[in-house]
Structure formats: structure tokens, C-alpha cells
Amino acid sequence: MEDNLITVATTHYTEAEILKARLEDAGIQCLLKHVNLLQGAVSEGVQVQINSSDVEKALRIMRDWKRLSEKAEMKELSRIRRILVPVDFSDYSKNACLYALNLARIYDTEIKILHVYYAPIVDLVPITDAYSIQIDMDINLRELETNAKKNLIDFVNDIRKIANEKGMEKIQIGYSLKEGIVEDEILDTVDEYKPGIIVLGAKGKGEKQSDIIGSVAYRIIDRSKIPVLAIPEPTVFDPEKEQELKTIVYATEFEESDFVAIRRLMSIVSAFKVKIHCVHVSKDSLSTLDSVKMDNLKDYFKKVNPRIKVECHLITDDDKLKALKEFTDKYEADLIAMTNRKRGLIGRLFKSDITKKIISEGNFPLLSFKV
């Protein structure tokens, strides 16, 4: 390759390899830079470089590929076919199920209620009566499973009863019982069941430590590849009312991930008559560049779905969470949506997680996208 190299994309390793293959199929030589030699598959920030003479041709190929990818994604997300609701039988798990029922009614889709119970494993020390201890353990494990199954069936029957009373008897409500680590089993079920969204209850401040799902909500949001709708305990669903999404706050940090999140958000809310407020909160004084970036997002919202009303707001405040909460209260928003950005180890350790704060301190649902 020539010495005059141009970087046409910076992305994670897998997508960089796909782009490299597409460009090379078109006769354009490519070089990947900043690949982790020991763990290539986990590399991020990989640069795709080409000869400067091939830039125009490459950009045309990339533009067409992006259009096809967006169309395929919108077609896939145009209708939520399944909703997964992990529960632990707490009040806010029940509340999350009621939210899921309302979504299922709008989307004409099915629900699966999942409960994961944990059976502790004890390493036995070789002793004379080890056999009898093993029998006792087997009995206890069977009892755990039996009780978990009974509680799950009772819980599901209660949700079905509410659905029938509200004229939603046609909604298919299935259930699944699994044993293991809660978040691992939830994500395994996502791979098997392939839902369009996860709806779960979230623990707020002062909640009991015995409540399982609320305490793992943050980890599910952090690891899930599909959208997660977290319903905090203070947000009580009233089954006597037909509640629909009317006002949504989309919080942006002006990153490339916004464009993916916006497509997903617009596809999810397309079944509702909503108004979206796109908000950026900055600790520093706002600049002309901030205005330009916001205008670009507004244009993109219009491009994805011109029928949905979108207003954009730039706010300066030292406390981003407080500003978002005040804005959400002011406009009586039904939920707040935002991307859950990938962060490195240092970022996870030392950077405050506003997503977690919104769930634990807020009183409104949070729709999170991992992009």
C-alpha cells in the first residue's frame, strides 16, 4: 500500500473486519490499525485505513452499505414481536408486568415472564455420612425448584387475571423457570427467546436487599444488546387507565451512538402518538458547535420518521441528573431514553454512571440502548 493512508472509519474489531472485507471485494486495499494482537476480537477503536486515491470510491461503498444496514435494522425493529419480563415476585416486578401488558396490547405481541432462582452449590468434604448429606441436598434443591415453580405459576395467573379483566385476554402470556445466576440466565433467555425489548422492575433507594430483579437491573442494562425498559418502584402503573406513551425525553451526549439509538427509539415508539424532547445538558457554557450538533440530530429524527414531533433543547447545569429530572417533571414526560455507552475499565471504576442514578433516584421509566 502507498504511504499516504487515510482513515475512513474507527470502530470495533468485528465491524472493522466486515468493512475491510467489503472494501477489498471492491478492489480497495485496506489496513487495520490499533488491533489488540493478543485479543483481536475485543479490540475497540480499530482504524480502517485505505490509500488516499481510493477515498471517493470507498465512501460511496460505505454510504450504500450504511443505507442498506439502516433499512434492514428498521425492518427488524419495526415491530416488537416478543417482550421478556424477568420477575422476582416483588411489587415492582408486578408493576413491570402491567407495563409490559400495555405494550403488548399496543404492539399485538406476546409476553414471556421469566423467574430465575438460585440454588447454592456446596462442595462436600469426604466424610462417613456424605451419602446422607447428598440426599438431604437433593431434597432441598427439589424443594427450592417446587416452591419457585408454584410461586411463578401463581404470579402468572394473577397477571393473566388482570389481563382478562382489562379486555386483554388475547395477549399470550407464557412463562419460564430457570436456575442459576440471575443476570446470566436472563441474557441466555434473550438469546433463546429473541425478544424485542426487556421490561423489568428497578430498585430505588431503600428497597429491600432480598428483591432480586431490582438489584440486577443495572447489570442487565449494562450487558443487554437489546433495549431495556426499567420501571422504578415509585412509578406505579394504574390498570384502570389506558396509559400510553405521550412525551419522551431523549438525553444525548452528542456521540455517534446517537444515530443508532434514535433509529431504535423511533421504531419502538412508532406505534404511539408521541412527542420527543431531545435534550443535551452541558456543565460548560454552550457553544456554536453544540447548536450545530443538535440541529444535525433534529434533522436525523425528521429523516427517520417525519411524522413524530421533535423539539430540541440545550441546557447548562453543573448537575446533569438534577437538570434532567427537572426537565422531565416540567414537560410531564412518560419516560426518559438514552444510550448506555460502552466504557473501559477505568471509566467504569471512576466515572459516575448517570444511568444507574436515574434508576435509583428517579421516578420515571428509563429506556436504555446499548450501542
N, C-alpha and C positions, 0 to 999 in steps of 0.2 A: 504493500500500500504506500501511497505518497506520504510525505512528511506533513503536508497541510491537511490535518484532520479536523473535522467539525463534529461536535457532539449534538446529535439530533434528538436524544431522549435520555432522561435519567430516571430509572425505575428499579423495581426489584428484579432479582435474577431471572425468575421464571418468565416474566413478561419480556425482559430483555432478550432472552433466548428465542422467544416466539417472534419478536420483531426482527431479530437478526436473520432468522430463517426466511421470513417473508421478503426481506430486502435482498438476501442472497439469491432467492428464487427469481428475482427480477434482474439479476446480474450485477447487484451492487455489493461490493466487498465491505464487510463490517468488522469492527474490532470492539470487544467488550473490555471496559476498563473498570478497575476497582472491584474485581470479583474476589471474594474470600477464597483463597486457594485450598484451605482445609475444609471449609463448609460452604461450597459454592451455592447450594440450594437455599441457604438462609441469607445470602447477601442482599443488602438494600443499597440504594444509591449507585447502582451499576450504570455506567455511561455507555451508550451505544454510539460509536464513532464511525464516520464514513469519510471518504475523500470529498473535499470541497466541491469538486466538479460534479458530484452525484447528488448534491443537496436538493436541487429543484425536483428531480425525479423521485427522490426518497420522500420528500414532504408530500408530494402528490399521492404516493402509495400509502403513506401514513394517514393522510386525510381520508382517503376512501376506506381504509381499514377501520378507522375510528367511527365513521358513519355506519358501517355495517355492524360494528360491535354495539353501538348505541341502539340501533334498530332491534337487534337480537335481544338486548337486555330489556328494552321497553316491552317487547312482545312477551318475554318471560315473566316480567313483573306486572304486566297489565292487569292481572287478576290473581288475587291471593287464593290459592286452591285449598290450603290447609293451614290451620292455626294450632300451634302447640302451646299448652298451658301447664307448666310444671307447678305442682301444689305440695303443700305440707300440712293441709287441713286447717291452717290459721285463718283468721277473719280476712286478712288482706289477700290470701290465696283465693278465697271465695269471691272477694271483690274483683280480682283479676279475671276470674271465670265469667263474671257478669259482663265485664268489659268485652271479653272475647266473644260472648254470645251476641252482643250488639254488633260487633264487627262481622261475625258470621252471618247475621241477618242481612246486613248491607251487601256483603260480597256473595251471599248464597253459597257458603262453603261449609266445610266440616271442621270439627274441633277434636283434638285428642288431649285428654287430661292425663298427665304423667306424674306418678309419685315414685320417688326413689327412697328406699330405706337402706340404712347402713347396718350391716351385721359385722361386729368386730371379730377379727381373727385372733385366736390365742395360740401361741406356739407351746405345745405340750412338752414338758420335761419328762423323759422316760422314768416312770415310777411304776410301782407294782399295780396300782389300780388305774392305770392310764386308760384302759379299755372302758371302764365305767364312766370316767370323766368325758371321754369322747361321746358316749351315748347321751350323757347329760347335755353336752354341747349341741348335738344333733337335734335333740328335743327342743332346746331353747331357740335354735335357728328356725326350726319349723314353726314354732310359736310366734316368732317375730314375723315371719312371712304370712302366717294365717291372720294375725292381727292387722298387718299392713293392708292385706287384701280386703279384709272386712271393712276397715276404715275407708279405703278407696272406693269400694262399691257404694257404701252409704253416702259418701261425699258426692259421687257422680249422680246417684239417684236424686239427691237434693237439688243438684244443678238442673237435671232433667225436669224435675217437678216445676222449678221456676220457669224454665223454658216453655213448658206446656201451658202454664198459667198466663204467660205473656204472648201466646199465639206463635211461639217459635218451635212448635213440636216437630217441624220438618227438618230442623237442624240435626245433623248426625253428630252425636257426642260419643266418641269412643274413649277408651282408657287403656293405660299400660302401667304395669308394675315392674320395677326393676330394683335390683340390689347392687349397691356399690357406692362409689364416691359421687356425690350428687351432681356436681358440675360436669364430671366426665360422662356420666350416664345421660345427662340432658343433651350434651353435644353429640354423643353417639346416636341418640334418638333423632336428632336433627338430620344426621347423615342418612339414617334409615327411612324416616318418615317424609323428609324433604318439605317441611312447612314453608310458607311464605313469610311468616313472622312468628316470633316468640312473644307471648304475653305472660308476664309474671308479676307477682306482688313484690314490693320492695320494702325493706325495713327502714324505718325512720329512727330518730334519736329516741332512746329509752325503751325500745322494743325488747321483748324477752329473748334471751340468748338461745332458748330452745326452738325458736322459729327458724327453720332451716332455709327455706327458699329466699326469704328476705335477706339473709346474711350472705348468700352466694350470688345475689343479683349483680353486684359489681363485677364479679369474675366472669359471669356469663356474658355480660355486655362487653367485657374486655376481650373475650375469646371467640364469640359468635361471629360467623361470617354473614349471617342474615340479620335483618333488622330486629331489634328487641324493643318492645314497648313495656316499660317498667311503670307499674302503678303504685305510688307510695300510699302508705296506710291512711293518711289523712284524707285522701281523695276517695270519697265514698260514692259508689255508683247507686243511683236510685232506680230500681227496676220499674217503678211506677211511671217513669218518664221515658220517652223515646229520645235518648241523648245521642246527638251526632256531633261530629267534629265541625266546628264553625270557624274558629280562629286558631291559627297555629303560629308560633314564633319559631323561626329558624335562625339559630345562632351561628354566625360564621366567623372564622379566623382568617379568611382570605387565603385559602390553600387550594391546591389542585384537586384535593379530595372533594371539595365542594361540588364540583360538576357531577361526579358520580352520585353523591348523596342527594343532590337536587333531583336527578332523574328518578332515583328510588323513591324519594319523598312524593314527587308528583304522581308517580304511578300508584302509590298506596292511597293517596287522598283523592284520586280522580273520581272515586265513587261518591264523594261528598261535595256539597256546595260550601267551599271553604274560602277564607281569605288568609293569605300568608304574609306575615311581617318578617322580613329579613333584617336581622339586627347584627351590628358589629359594635362591640364595646371595646374601647381602647383606653389604656391607662395614660397614654401620652396624648398630646394635642393632635387632632385630626389633620391630615394633610390632603393635598390635591390628589395624591396617589390613592388615598383611601376612597375618595369620591369616584375616581375612575374605576377602581376595582368593584365598588358597589354597583356602578352603572353596568359593568360587564355582567355581574350576577343577575341584575334585573333583566337584562336583555336575554340571558340564558333561560331564566324562568319563563319568559314570554315565548321563547323558541320551543321549549319542551311542551308547554301547554298554555296557549294564549287565552284560554277560557277562564283560568284561575287568576283571581285578582292578587296582585303582589304589591306591597308597599315596602320601601327600604328606609332604614334608619341608622344613622351614625351617632354613637353616644360616647361621651368621655366620662370615665369614672374610675377611681382607684380600685374599687371593689366590684369586679365583674359579676359575681354571683348576686350581690345586692341589686345591681343595676338591672340584671335580667329578671329577677323576681319582681322588682317594682314595675318594670315594663310589662311583664306578663299579667300582673294584677291590674294595671291601668287599662289594658286592652281586653281584659277578661278572656285570656287565651285558654283553650281547652287542653293544649299540650305544648311542650317545647321540643323541638327536634334539633339534633346536632350530630356531627361526626365524632366518633371516638377514634382519634388519630393513633396510629402506631407510634410507639415511643421506645427508645432504647432503655437499657437497664438504668443508666444514670438518671434519665428523665423520669422513669417510674419511681425511683427512690427519692428524688429530691424535688420534683415538680408537683405542685398540688394538682389534684385531679378534680376539675370542676364538674365532671360528670357525676362522680361519687358525691360531691357536695350537693348537687342539685337533687339527687335522690334522697339523701339523708336529711337535708334541711328544707327541701321544697315541699309544696303541697299540690303539685300538678304532675300529670304523667309526663314521662320522658321517652321520646322515640329516638333511639341511638342507632347509628350506622357505622359499622367497622369498615373503613376503606383505606 
